[in-house]
Amino acid sequence: MSRQALDAFAAGIESEVLEAIEIGARSGVDKRLATLTEDYADADALRRLAGQVRQHTLDHLDEYLASAEERLTSHGAQVHFAASPDRALEMILDIVRASGTRVITKSKSMASEELDLTRRLTEEGFEPVETDLGEFVVQLDGDRPSHIVKPIIHKNRRDVARSFERCGLGDYDDDPETITRRARAYMRDKFLDARVTMTGANFISAESGRVAVVTNEGNARFGLAAADVHIVLAGIDKVIPRDRDLALLLSLLIRSATGQRITSYVELVAGPRLADRPSGPREMHVIFLDANRSSVVGSDMAPILRCIRCGACMNACPVYRLSSGHAYRGVYPGPMGAVLGPLLAGNEGFAAVADLARASTFCGACRDVCPVDIPIPDLLARLRARSVREGVILARAGVPSMAGYLLLARHPRLWRLAMGLGRVLDWLPLRRLPLASIRAWFDSRTLPRWRGAQFRKDVKRGRREQEDG
């Protein structure tokens, strides 16, 4: 994972990687727009409604979590609450050890990325197998997902073919059908060997206790069919009030994530195998992960927890397209990651990732496409203000102080004087100034010729022309 600041990492990305990201992101934007506008006369009204449903859930999260726990337990599931990723990992290890298995199949789960689960299970002597094709390639390469829906958006089929050849899955062949067939053949044996399967949860209904798992490849269904134990790892923010809310949220999630009207597989898992429910695993464990989410609930940053992990904000973001998901130095990339990452890091880890909030043009594209109407630009602005209040941006990045600008902005006469003298900047050798932060700033920027002090003159001239005319 990158340890560099976002702009420094972005400067070293190869053009082939940027091309792959651009193609993948743009196709997501185009497909989302097509399906939403064709199917709904007022898609924005649906986005606002979905945002209200999600915000209502957060405002009453304690009640809905208690209801979800009660319903899940009544169905035979065992419910656990983990305050931290480390505690969630301990719970998972206890369950896996008790099962007696070595092989664990995993469906796609961003929550498991917060635990770095695949690596940690491997270190404990188990064999976790990512069964989503993109995540499988990430695992083969010892990589990290670069997108929350399209984990290998930064790769093309030639990269995947080379990975398969290197890992002994066949000679080099970049035909997509051949790649898919080889992955399928490898995974089928793992599904049969595994006694434990893991999934995330797109939503958990507080009304019925049903766990909704959305996939395009059927891998979650294969895992559930063969395993004895099912572990669900979900953030506490994945709870929704009622089953009927699924109709709205799934419709927006799928269109926003992949541009489809409905995904290939939507599993509604009610619980483990029982006398009147003869299929499925014999045990089901649901682990609700907090990991600083509860500290966000009730704050002015709470709207970010509405997020349903569709990835639309990443697809639309110009900064993400030019930097890739790996530049965000965490589990969640893009605009939502620039907000969620610093919050989930907690007070202790905030300073290390506070600069992510500056990775925005404030164009508003992320808010325009968000299916649950999260005001991402507003949240980024609040994080920037916090970083200034706490001094972490100035201390960490060596950014020049804005005190001089603040002084000028508060005194009109000084401002006019500075604007008049600004032409001197055209002749100063700014790149040779001794301040390292200023030299670094000019390494990637070129100032245009000074045009200050013209605005008021233009306004006065316009007024005179109006009066004369």
C-alpha positions as CSV (number, residue, x, y, z in Angstrom):
1,M,0.0,0.0,0.0
2,S,1.2,3.5,-0.8
3,R,2.7,5.5,2.0
4,Q,3.2,8.6,-0.2
5,A,0.9,11.7,-0.3
6,L,-1.7,11.3,-2.9
7,D,-0.3,13.7,-5.4
8,A,3.2,12.2,-5.1
9,F,1.8,8.7,-5.7
10,A,-0.3,9.9,-8.7
11,A,2.8,11.4,-10.3
12,G,4.4,7.9,-10.7
13,I,1.4,6.0,-12.1
14,E,2.0,4.4,-15.5
15,S,-0.1,5.6,-18.4
16,E,-1.4,2.1,-19.0
17,V,-2.8,2.0,-15.5
18,L,-4.4,5.4,-15.9
19,E,-6.0,4.3,-19.2
20,A,-7.5,1.2,-17.5
21,I,-8.9,3.3,-14.7
22,E,-10.3,5.9,-17.1
23,I,-12.1,3.3,-19.2
24,G,-13.5,1.4,-16.2
25,A,-14.7,4.5,-14.5
26,R,-16.2,6.2,-17.5
27,S,-18.1,3.1,-18.5
28,G,-19.6,3.0,-14.9
29,V,-20.7,6.6,-15.2
30,D,-22.3,6.1,-18.6
31,K,-24.2,2.9,-17.7
32,R,-25.5,4.4,-14.5
33,L,-26.9,7.4,-16.2
34,A,-28.5,5.4,-19.0
35,T,-30.4,2.9,-16.7
36,L,-31.5,5.6,-14.2
37,T,-32.8,8.0,-16.8
38,E,-34.5,5.3,-18.9
39,D,-36.3,3.8,-15.9
40,Y,-37.2,6.7,-13.7
41,A,-38.7,10.1,-14.5
42,D,-37.2,11.6,-11.4
43,A,-34.2,9.7,-10.2
44,D,-33.1,12.5,-7.9
45,A,-36.3,12.1,-5.9
46,L,-35.4,8.5,-5.4
47,R,-31.9,9.5,-4.3
48,R,-33.3,11.9,-1.8
49,L,-35.8,9.3,-0.5
50,A,-33.0,6.7,-0.1
51,G,-30.9,9.3,1.7
52,Q,-33.7,9.9,4.1
53,V,-34.2,6.2,4.8
54,R,-30.5,5.7,5.5
55,Q,-30.3,8.8,7.7
56,H,-33.4,7.8,9.6
57,T,-31.6,4.4,10.3
58,L,-28.5,6.2,11.6
59,D,-30.6,8.5,13.8
60,H,-32.2,5.4,15.4
61,L,-29.3,3.0,15.0
62,D,-29.4,1.6,18.5
63,E,-33.0,0.6,18.1
64,Y,-32.5,-1.0,14.7
65,L,-29.4,-2.9,15.8
66,A,-31.3,-4.3,18.8
67,S,-34.2,-5.4,16.5
68,A,-31.8,-6.9,14.0
69,E,-30.0,-8.9,16.7
70,E,-33.3,-10.2,18.1
71,R,-34.6,-11.3,14.7
72,L,-31.3,-12.9,13.7
73,T,-31.2,-14.8,17.0
74,S,-34.7,-16.0,16.6
75,H,-33.7,-17.5,13.2
76,G,-30.9,-19.5,14.9
77,A,-28.0,-17.1,14.0
78,Q,-25.3,-16.2,16.6
79,V,-24.8,-12.5,16.8
80,H,-21.5,-10.9,17.9
81,F,-20.4,-7.3,18.3
82,A,-16.8,-6.3,17.6
83,A,-15.6,-2.9,18.8
84,S,-12.5,-3.0,16.7
85,P,-11.0,-4.9,13.7
86,D,-8.7,-6.8,16.0
87,R,-11.6,-8.0,18.1
88,A,-13.5,-9.0,15.0
89,L,-10.4,-11.0,13.8
90,E,-10.3,-12.8,17.2
91,M,-13.9,-13.8,16.8
92,I,-13.4,-15.1,13.3
93,L,-10.3,-17.1,14.3
94,D,-12.2,-18.7,17.2
95,I,-15.1,-19.7,14.8
96,V,-12.8,-21.1,12.1
97,R,-10.6,-23.1,14.6
98,A,-13.8,-24.6,16.1
99,S,-14.9,-25.7,12.7
100,G,-11.8,-27.8,12.1
101,T,-11.3,-26.5,8.5
102,R,-8.2,-25.2,6.9
103,V,-9.8,-23.8,3.7
104,I,-12.1,-20.8,3.9
105,T,-14.0,-19.3,1.0
106,K,-14.7,-15.6,0.9
107,S,-17.2,-13.6,-1.0
108,K,-16.4,-9.9,-1.6
109,S,-16.4,-7.8,1.6
110,M,-14.9,-4.4,2.1
111,A,-15.4,-4.9,5.9
112,S,-12.9,-7.8,5.7
113,E,-10.5,-5.5,4.0
114,E,-10.6,-3.3,7.2
115,L,-9.3,-6.4,9.0
116,D,-6.7,-7.2,6.3
117,L,-8.4,-10.6,6.8
118,T,-6.9,-12.7,3.9
119,R,-3.4,-11.9,5.0
120,R,-4.1,-12.4,8.7
121,L,-5.8,-15.8,8.1
122,T,-2.9,-16.9,6.0
123,E,-0.4,-16.0,8.7
124,E,-2.5,-18.2,11.1
125,G,-2.0,-21.2,8.9
126,F,-5.4,-21.2,7.1
127,E,-6.1,-21.0,3.4
128,P,-8.5,-18.2,2.6
129,V,-9.7,-18.1,-1.0
130,E,-11.2,-14.9,-2.5
131,T,-13.9,-16.2,-4.8
132,D,-14.9,-12.9,-6.5
133,L,-12.8,-12.9,-9.7
134,G,-11.4,-9.5,-9.2
135,E,-10.5,-10.1,-5.5
136,F,-9.0,-13.5,-6.5
137,V,-6.6,-11.6,-8.9
138,V,-5.8,-9.2,-6.1
139,Q,-5.0,-12.1,-3.8
140,L,-2.8,-13.8,-6.4
141,D,-0.8,-10.6,-6.8
142,G,-0.5,-9.7,-3.1
143,D,-2.2,-6.5,-4.1
144,R,-5.0,-4.3,-2.7
145,P,-8.4,-3.5,-4.3
146,S,-8.3,-0.2,-6.2
147,H,-12.1,0.2,-6.3
148,I,-14.8,-1.0,-3.9
149,V,-16.9,-2.6,-6.8
150,K,-14.2,-3.2,-9.4
151,P,-11.2,-4.3,-7.4
152,I,-8.9,-4.6,-10.4
153,I,-10.0,-1.5,-12.3
154,H,-6.3,-0.6,-12.4
155,K,-5.5,-3.8,-14.4
156,N,-6.3,-5.0,-17.9
157,R,-6.7,-8.6,-19.2
158,R,-3.0,-8.9,-20.1
159,D,-2.1,-8.2,-16.5
160,V,-4.5,-10.9,-15.3
161,A,-3.2,-13.4,-17.9
162,R,0.3,-12.8,-16.6
163,S,-0.8,-13.3,-13.0
164,F,-2.5,-16.6,-13.9
165,E,0.6,-17.8,-15.7
166,R,2.9,-16.9,-12.8
167,C,0.6,-18.7,-10.3
168,G,0.4,-21.9,-12.4
169,L,-3.2,-21.5,-13.6
170,G,-2.2,-22.1,-17.2
171,D,-0.1,-20.8,-20.0
172,Y,-0.4,-17.1,-20.9
173,D,-3.8,-16.5,-22.5
174,D,-5.6,-13.1,-22.2
175,D,-8.9,-14.3,-23.6
176,P,-11.5,-13.2,-21.0
177,E,-13.5,-16.4,-21.4
178,T,-10.4,-18.6,-20.9
179,I,-9.4,-16.5,-17.8
180,T,-12.9,-17.0,-16.3
181,R,-12.9,-20.7,-17.0
182,R,-9.6,-21.3,-15.3
183,A,-10.6,-19.3,-12.2
184,R,-13.9,-21.3,-12.1
185,A,-12.1,-24.7,-12.3
186,Y,-9.7,-23.7,-9.5
187,M,-12.4,-22.3,-7.2
188,R,-14.8,-25.3,-7.6
189,D,-12.5,-27.6,-5.7
190,K,-12.0,-24.9,-3.0
191,F,-15.8,-24.6,-2.5
192,L,-16.0,-28.3,-1.9
193,D,-13.0,-28.4,0.5
194,A,-14.1,-25.4,2.6
195,R,-16.2,-26.0,5.7
196,V,-16.4,-22.2,6.4
197,T,-17.6,-19.5,4.0
198,M,-17.5,-15.8,4.7
199,T,-19.6,-13.0,3.2
200,G,-20.2,-9.4,3.8
201,A,-23.7,-7.9,3.9
202,N,-25.0,-5.2,1.6
203,F,-28.0,-4.7,4.0
204,I,-29.5,-6.4,7.1
205,S,-33.2,-5.9,7.7
206,A,-34.1,-5.0,11.3
207,E,-37.6,-6.1,10.6
208,S,-36.9,-9.7,9.5
209,G,-33.3,-10.3,10.2
210,R,-32.6,-11.2,6.5
211,V,-29.1,-10.6,5.3
212,A,-28.9,-9.3,1.7
213,V,-25.8,-10.3,-0.2
214,V,-25.4,-9.0,-3.8
215,T,-23.0,-10.6,-6.3
216,N,-22.6,-10.9,-10.1
217,E,-20.8,-14.2,-10.1
218,G,-22.8,-16.5,-7.9
219,N,-19.8,-17.1,-5.7
220,A,-21.6,-16.3,-2.4
221,R,-24.2,-18.9,-3.4
222,F,-21.6,-21.5,-4.1
223,G,-20.0,-20.9,-0.7
224,L,-23.2,-21.2,1.1
225,A,-24.2,-24.4,-0.7
226,A,-21.1,-26.4,0.5
227,A,-20.1,-24.9,3.8
228,D,-21.0,-26.0,7.3
229,V,-20.4,-22.5,8.8
230,H,-21.4,-19.1,7.4
231,I,-19.7,-16.0,8.9
232,V,-21.2,-12.6,8.0
233,L,-19.0,-9.6,8.7
234,A,-20.9,-6.3,8.4
235,G,-20.5,-2.8,9.7
236,I,-23.1,-1.6,12.1
237,D,-24.2,0.9,9.5
238,K,-25.5,-1.9,7.2
239,V,-28.8,-2.2,9.1
240,I,-32.0,-1.0,7.4
241,P,-35.4,-0.6,8.9
242,R,-37.7,-2.8,6.8
243,D,-37.7,-5.4,4.0
244,R,-39.6,-3.1,1.7
245,D,-36.6,-0.7,1.9
246,L,-34.6,-3.3,-0.1
247,A,-36.7,-2.5,-3.2
248,L,-35.5,1.1,-3.2
249,L,-31.9,0.6,-2.0
250,L,-31.1,-2.4,-4.2
251,S,-32.5,-0.7,-7.3
252,L,-30.3,2.3,-6.7
253,L,-27.3,0.3,-5.6
254,I,-27.1,-2.0,-8.6
255,R,-27.7,0.8,-11.1
256,S,-25.1,3.0,-9.5
257,A,-22.5,0.2,-9.1
258,T,-22.7,-1.6,-12.4
259,G,-25.3,0.1,-14.5
260,Q,-27.5,-3.0,-14.4
261,R,-31.2,-3.0,-13.6
262,I,-30.7,-6.1,-11.4
263,T,-27.6,-7.9,-10.5
264,S,-27.2,-11.6,-11.3
265,Y,-27.6,-12.9,-7.7
266,V,-29.3,-11.3,-4.7
267,E,-29.2,-13.7,-1.7
268,L,-31.6,-13.1,1.2
269,V,-30.2,-15.3,4.0
270,A,-32.6,-15.8,6.9
271,G,-30.4,-18.0,9.1
272,P,-28.7,-21.4,9.4
273,R,-30.1,-24.8,8.5
274,L,-33.1,-25.8,10.6
275,A,-35.8,-28.5,10.6
276,D,-38.1,-26.3,8.5
277,R,-35.2,-24.9,6.5
278,P,-33.2,-27.9,5.3
279,S,-30.6,-26.2,3.1
280,G,-27.6,-24.0,4.0
281,P,-24.9,-24.1,6.6
282,R,-25.6,-25.6,10.0
283,E,-24.1,-22.5,11.8
284,M,-24.5,-18.8,11.0
285,H,-22.5,-16.1,12.8
286,V,-23.2,-12.4,12.2
287,I,-20.4,-10.1,13.4
288,F,-21.3,-6.4,13.6
289,L,-18.2,-4.3,13.3
290,D,-18.0,-0.9,14.9
291,A,-14.4,0.3,14.3
292,N,-15.1,3.9,15.2
293,R,-18.5,4.0,13.3
294,S,-20.4,4.7,16.6
295,S,-18.2,7.8,17.2
296,V,-19.4,9.2,13.8
297,V,-23.1,8.5,14.5
298,G,-24.7,11.6,15.8
299,S,-21.9,13.9,14.6
300,D,-22.0,16.4,11.7
301,M,-20.1,13.7,9.7
302,A,-22.8,11.0,10.2
303,P,-24.1,11.3,6.6
304,I,-21.1,9.4,5.3
305,L,-22.4,6.3,7.1
306,R,-25.4,6.3,4.7
307,C,-22.9,5.0,2.1
308,I,-24.1,1.7,0.4
309,R,-20.7,1.0,-1.3
310,C,-21.7,1.5,-4.9
311,G,-18.5,3.2,-6.1
312,A,-20.3,5.7,-8.2
313,C,-18.5,8.6,-6.6
314,M,-15.1,7.1,-7.6
315,N,-16.2,6.6,-11.2
316,A,-17.3,10.3,-11.4
317,C,-14.3,11.8,-9.5
318,P,-11.6,13.4,-11.6
319,V,-9.0,13.1,-8.8
320,Y,-9.7,9.4,-8.4
321,R,-9.3,8.8,-12.2
322,L,-5.9,10.5,-12.1
323,S,-4.5,8.9,-9.0
324,S,-6.1,5.4,-8.7
325,G,-7.5,3.9,-5.5
326,H,-4.1,2.9,-4.2
327,A,-3.2,6.5,-3.7
328,Y,-5.7,6.9,-0.9
329,R,-3.5,4.8,1.5
330,G,-6.5,2.9,3.0
331,V,-9.3,0.5,2.5
332,Y,-11.8,3.0,1.0
333,P,-10.6,5.1,-2.0
334,G,-12.2,7.9,-3.9
335,P,-14.3,10.7,-2.4
336,M,-16.1,8.5,0.1
337,G,-12.8,7.1,1.2
338,A,-11.4,10.6,1.6
339,V,-14.1,11.2,4.2
340,L,-14.5,7.7,5.7
341,G,-10.8,6.9,5.9
342,P,-9.9,9.7,8.3
343,L,-13.0,9.0,10.4
344,L,-12.5,5.3,10.8
345,A,-8.8,6.0,11.7
346,G,-10.1,7.6,14.9
347,N,-8.5,10.5,16.7
348,E,-5.2,8.6,17.0
349,G,-4.8,7.9,13.3
350,F,-6.5,11.1,11.9
351,A,-3.3,13.0,11.3
352,A,-1.8,10.3,9.1
353,V,-4.7,10.5,6.6
354,A,-6.1,14.0,7.1
355,D,-4.6,15.2,3.9
356,L,-7.0,12.9,1.9
357,A,-9.7,15.5,2.4
358,R,-7.7,17.9,0.2
359,A,-7.9,15.4,-2.7
360,S,-10.9,17.1,-4.2
361,T,-11.7,19.7,-6.8
362,F,-15.1,20.4,-5.1
363,C,-16.7,20.0,-8.5
364,G,-19.7,18.2,-6.8
365,A,-19.8,15.2,-9.2
366,C,-19.6,12.8,-6.2
367,R,-22.7,14.3,-4.7
368,D,-24.6,14.4,-8.0
369,V,-24.2,10.6,-8.5
370,C,-24.5,9.4,-4.9
371,P,-27.6,7.1,-4.7
372,V,-28.2,8.1,-1.0
373,D,-27.6,11.8,-1.4
374,I,-24.5,12.1,0.7
375,P,-23.2,15.7,0.7
376,I,-19.6,14.6,0.2
377,P,-18.1,18.0,-0.7
378,D,-19.6,19.4,2.6
379,L,-18.1,16.6,4.6
380,L,-14.7,17.1,2.9
381,A,-14.8,20.8,3.8
382,R,-15.6,19.9,7.4
383,L,-12.6,17.6,7.5
384,R,-10.4,20.2,6.1
385,A,-11.5,22.7,8.7
386,R,-10.8,20.1,11.4
387,S,-7.3,19.5,10.1
388,V,-6.6,23.2,10.2
389,R,-8.0,23.5,13.7
390,E,-5.8,20.6,14.9
391,G,-2.8,21.8,13.0
392,V,-2.2,18.4,11.3
393,I,-2.1,19.5,7.7
394,L,0.4,22.3,8.3
395,A,2.6,20.2,10.6
396,R,2.5,17.1,8.3
397,A,2.8,18.5,4.8
398,G,4.7,21.8,5.3
399,V,2.0,23.8,3.6
400,P,2.6,27.6,3.8
401,S,0.4,29.4,6.3
402,M,-2.6,31.3,5.0
403,A,-2.2,34.0,7.7
404,G,-1.0,36.5,5.1
405,Y,-4.0,36.0,2.9
406,L,-6.3,36.3,5.9
407,L,-4.7,39.6,6.8
408,L,-5.2,41.0,3.3
409,A,-8.8,39.6,3.0
410,R,-9.9,41.4,6.2
411,H,-8.5,44.9,5.2
412,P,-9.7,46.2,1.8
413,R,-7.0,48.9,1.5
414,L,-4.2,46.4,2.1
415,W,-5.9,44.1,-0.4
416,R,-6.0,46.8,-3.1
417,L,-2.4,47.7,-2.5
418,A,-1.4,44.1,-2.8
419,M,-3.3,43.7,-6.0
420,G,-1.6,46.7,-7.4
421,L,1.8,45.4,-6.5
422,G,1.0,41.9,-7.7
423,R,2.5,42.5,-11.1
424,V,5.9,42.1,-9.4
425,L,5.2,38.4,-9.2
426,D,5.7,38.2,-13.0
427,W,9.4,39.1,-12.5
428,L,10.2,37.3,-9.3
429,P,12.2,34.0,-9.5
430,L,9.7,32.2,-7.3
431,R,11.1,28.7,-8.1
432,R,14.4,29.8,-6.5
433,L,13.0,30.8,-3.2
434,P,14.6,29.0,-0.2
435,L,11.3,27.6,1.1
436,A,11.1,23.9,0.1
437,S,7.3,23.8,0.3
438,I,7.1,26.7,-2.3
439,R,9.6,25.1,-4.6
440,A,7.7,21.8,-4.4
441,W,4.4,23.6,-5.2
442,F,6.0,25.1,-8.3
443,D,7.3,21.7,-9.5
444,S,3.8,20.8,-10.7
445,R,2.3,24.3,-11.3
446,T,2.9,27.3,-13.5
447,L,1.5,30.7,-12.5
448,P,-0.3,32.6,-15.3
449,R,0.6,36.2,-15.9
450,W,-0.8,38.5,-13.1
451,R,-4.2,39.9,-13.8
452,G,-5.1,41.2,-10.3
453,A,-6.7,44.5,-9.6
454,Q,-8.9,44.3,-12.7
455,F,-12.1,43.1,-11.3
456,R,-13.3,46.3,-9.7
457,K,-12.2,48.3,-12.7
458,D,-14.2,46.0,-15.0
459,V,-17.3,46.3,-12.7
460,K,-17.1,50.1,-12.7
461,R,-16.6,50.2,-16.4
462,G,-19.6,47.9,-16.9
463,R,-21.8,50.1,-14.7
464,R,-20.8,53.3,-16.6
465,E,-21.6,51.6,-19.9
466,Q,-25.0,50.6,-18.5
467,E,-25.7,54.1,-17.3
468,D,-24.6,55.6,-20.6
469,G,-26.6,53.1,-22.6
